[in-house]
Amino acid sequence: QQAPIKMGILTELSGALGATGSAERDGFLLFRKESGGKLGGRAVTTVIEDTASDPQTALSKVEKLVESDKVDFLLGPIGSATSAAIKPYVVAQQMPTLIGGTVDEIGDGKYLFRVTFAANADAFLQGYLAGHAGHKSAVIIAPNYIAGQSAVEYFEKGFVATGGHVVAKLLPRLGTTDFAPYINQIPATADVAIVFEPGTDGVRFMKQYGDFGKKLPLFGFPSTV
């Protein structure tokens, strides 16, 4: 019973979510170091793999970790798309997995457990706060993948709950480098933008939004800034 625990860390170390996934990895390794290399009194070794923010890569890497590296547990992806990609496999393998994907539907409550905030409730709040601040006409901007699509849905629900109206929904792909076409599509009738752009996408969006000289106030997930 005192054999070391082998922990697989499968997260986004490159691609659009690379900065966030790297922080997840570094945070776990720092905690392990400060705990003397042990968790619950057991020594912990790690095998680290990069999803590259790509669902297919995530699936091939999780198969390696489980079947070749024989890990006991997984610290899983940050991204909802990569988390969803590995879900059927880890459930079939009965592999305990802690995931950073924020969308409620990613976990199953038996083998996959979300260890971060619930994005759907948070997105509803962001939309509600924009309306509560007095804004009536919103444009919603979010990446076109699972978390972004859920953000759009719950941003709108929260905003509409205050009597507001969504005049446009813009969904650039995850990893977009040029947001100009989307910023140009922001309707003149919008009096607020509700935005979710994660990782390096958020950095690029904010820089380009500033370069356009837009004065539209922004609400949304803090990852954008």
Secondary structure as the mmCIF struct_conf table of DSSP 4:
data_model
#
loop_
_struct_conf.conf_type_id
_struct_conf.id
_struct_conf.beg_label_comp_id
_struct_conf.beg_label_asym_id
_struct_conf.beg_label_seq_id
_struct_conf.end_label_comp_id
_struct_conf.end_label_asym_id
_struct_conf.end_label_seq_id
BEND BEND1 ALA A 3 ALA A 3
HELX_LH_PP_P HELX_LH_PP_P1 PRO A 4 PRO A 4
STRN STRN1 ILE A 5 THR A 11
BEND BEND2 LEU A 13 GLY A 15
TURN_TY1_P TURN_TY1_P1 ALA A 16 LEU A 17
HELX_RH_AL_P HELX_RH_AL_P1 GLY A 18 GLU A 34
TURN_TY1_P TURN_TY1_P2 SER A 35 GLY A 37
STRN STRN2 LYS A 38 LEU A 39
TURN_TY1_P TURN_TY1_P3 GLY A 40 GLY A 41
STRN STRN3 ARG A 42 ASP A 50
TURN_TY1_P TURN_TY1_P4 ALA A 52 SER A 53
HELX_RH_AL_P HELX_RH_AL_P2 PRO A 55 GLU A 63
HELX_RH_PI_P HELX_RH_PI_P1 LYS A 64 SER A 68
BEND BEND3 ASP A 69 ASP A 69
BEND BEND4 ASP A 72 ASP A 72
STRN STRN4 PHE A 73 LEU A 75
BEND BEND5 ILE A 78 GLY A 79
HELX_RH_AL_P HELX_RH_AL_P3 SER A 80 ALA A 92
TURN_TY1_P TURN_TY1_P5 GLN A 93 GLN A 94
STRN STRN5 THR A 97 ILE A 99
HELX_RH_3T_P HELX_RH_3T_P1 ASP A 104 ILE A 106
BEND BEND6 GLY A 109 TYR A 111
STRN STRN6 LEU A 112 ARG A 114
BEND BEND7 THR A 116 THR A 116
HELX_RH_AL_P HELX_RH_AL_P4 ALA A 119 HIS A 132
TURN_TY1_P TURN_TY1_P6 ALA A 133 GLY A 134
STRN STRN7 SER A 137 ILE A 141
BEND BEND8 ASN A 144 TYR A 145
HELX_RH_AL_P HELX_RH_AL_P5 ILE A 146 VAL A 160
TURN_TY1_P TURN_TY1_P7 ALA A 161 GLY A 163
STRN STRN8 HIS A 165 LEU A 170
HELX_LH_PP_P HELX_LH_PP_P2 PRO A 172 ARG A 173
TURN_TY1_P TURN_TY1_P8 LEU A 174 GLY A 175
BEND BEND9 THR A 177 THR A 177
HELX_RH_AL_P HELX_RH_AL_P6 ALA A 180 ILE A 183
TURN_TY1_P TURN_TY1_P9 ASN A 184 GLN A 185
BEND BEND10 ILE A 186 ILE A 186
TURN_TY1_P TURN_TY1_P10 ALA A 188 THR A 189
BEND BEND11 ASP A 191 ASP A 191
STRN STRN9 VAL A 192 VAL A 195
HELX_RH_AL_P HELX_RH_AL_P7 GLY A 199 ASP A 211
TURN_TY1_P TURN_TY1_P11 PHE A 212 GLY A 213
STRN STRN10 LEU A 218 GLY A 220
HELX_RH_3T_P HELX_RH_3T_P2 PRO A 222 THR A 224
#
